[in-house]
Amino acid sequence: MKQIVVLFISMLSSVAMLGQITFVKGYIVNDKGDTIQGEVKMNPKREKDNFLRVAFKAPDGTQKNYKANKLKGYGFGNKHFVAGEHDGELKFYQRLTNGEILLFKIMFEAIVMNESTFEPEYFIKQKNQTKYTEVKETKFRKQLQEFMKDNPSFAADYEDAKTFNVDKAIEIITNYNATK
């Protein structure tokens, strides 16, 4: 009887895991700059994988895994990722804003008390620049003022705090970009 219960629980957990990993409509941008529509494999429980690689299924059914050194970017739903250098390695940055000023997120592994966790790190850059500037949590308003020299009133709406408020930053940058 115990074996049947264990087998039943194993089967249920396998089915539950399959339900989490799915293909959704998406695209890739190849190294030539061509956008190819298809499906992107996503696993909501392993968000960090979005920053390292992407599994893409082309319309003809062929599936291939890509790292950031083979693509310019990819996306699915309302999430868009672009390839860029981070600590000497190409990774995917998640683009959080669109327009003249771009805000990005990347996930990195941190070891805290011998336990591995994944933490976000944020970067900002002008649309036509290649250099990503790391967001300084307690000095973000000053960084915004540099990026928004032509209209610093937007940057004044951001209140510096001990932690970075990503939602407020997205709101301010989006409002600024809407004027461009």
N, C-alpha and C positions, 0 to 999 in steps of 0.2 A: 504494500500500500504506500509506504514511504517513497518507493521508487517512482510510482505513478504520480504522486504529488510533486516530487522534484522535477520530473519530466514535464509535467503540465506547467509549472512555474517557469522552467527554462524556455518552453515554447512561447509563453506569454511575453516574457522579457525580450525574446528575439523579435517577435512581431512588433512590440512597442519600439524597439530600436530602429526597425525598418521604417516605421512611420515618421521618424524624426529626420532621416536623411532623405531628401527629395531633390528632384530636378525641377527647376522653375525657369520660366522664360527669361532669357538674358542675352548677353552679347559679349564678344571679345573684340579688342582692337589689336590687330596683329602688328608686327614690327614695321610693316609698310604703311600703317595708318588706316588700313581697311577695316571697317566694322562688319563683323559677321554675326548674324542673328542665330540663335539656337537655344540651348538650355544649359544652365549652370547648376552644378550640384552644390547644395547647401546643407550644412549641418548646424542648426541653431545652438547645439550644445558645445560646439567647437568653433566659436566665432574667430578665435585666433588663426585658424586655418585660412580664413579669407585674406589674411595679410601675407601669407607665405606662398600659396598656390591656388589654382582654380582647376576644377574638373569641368570640361566643356563638352557637350554633346552637340555635334553639327546636325543640320537638318537631315542629312543622309544617314544618321544614326551612329556615325563613328564618334568614339569618345576619346579624348586626349587630355592629359594633365599638363598644365603650364605653370612655370614659375615666372617671376617678374622679369627675368632676363630674356624671355621669349615673346612678351607682349608689351604693348604700351598701356593697356588697361582692360578692364572688364566691368560688367555691372549686371544687376538683376534687381527687379522691383524698383525701389527708390534709392538703392545703394550703388555707388559708383566708386571704382578703385582705379588708381593710376600707379604705374611703376615708377619708382624713384629710389635713389640711393639713400641708405640709412646705415651709418657706421661702416662704410666701405662695402656694403652688401646691397644688392637690389631687392626691394620688397615692395609690396603693394600698400599704398596709402589710401585710406578711405577719404574721399572728398566730401566734406560736410557742407560747403557753400559753393555757389557758382557765380561767376562774374569777375569783376576787376580784382577783388581780394579773395583769396582762396584759403579756407581753413581745412586742415587735414588731421586725421587721427591714424595712429599706428599702434599696434599692440606689441609689447615686448615681454619677455619672460623675466620675472624677478624672483629671487630666492629670499624668502623671509622666514627666519627661524627654521632652516632646513626644509622648508616647504615651497614648492614651485607654484607661483601664481602669475597671472598675466595682467599687466597694467597698461592703461592707455597713456600715450604721449601725444601731444598736440603740436602742430606746426602751422605756420602761416606764411604766405608768399603772395606777391603780385602775380597776376595772370601770366604775364610774359617773362617772368624770371624763372630761372632753373633752380635757384638756391632756396631751400626750405629753412625757415627761421624757427627755431624751437620756441614754443610759447613759455614765457616765464610767468608762473602762476601768480606771483604777487606783484608783477610789474606789467601785466597785460595791457592795462589802459595806456601806458606809455608806449608800448609796442604799437597799439592801434593808432595812436596819434601820429607816429612815424608813417604808417601806411595810409593814413587818412589826412595827410597834410593839407589837401585842398578843401577839406570840409571837416575840421576837427570837432565840430559839435556832436557828431555821431559817437566819437570815442569818449566824450564826456559822459555819455549815458552808461558806461561800464564802470562799476564800482569795484576797485581792487579789493581782494580779500585774501585769506590765507590759502584758499583752494580756488582752482580755476572753475568758473561757471560756464560750461560749454554751451548750455542752452541760451544764455544771455549773449554770449559771444556770437553764436550763429544768428540770433535775432538782429544784433547791431550790424554785423557784416552784411547780412541779407538786405537790411534797410538801406545801408550805404550803397551796396551794389545796384539797388533799384534806381538810384539817381544817376547812374552812369549809362 
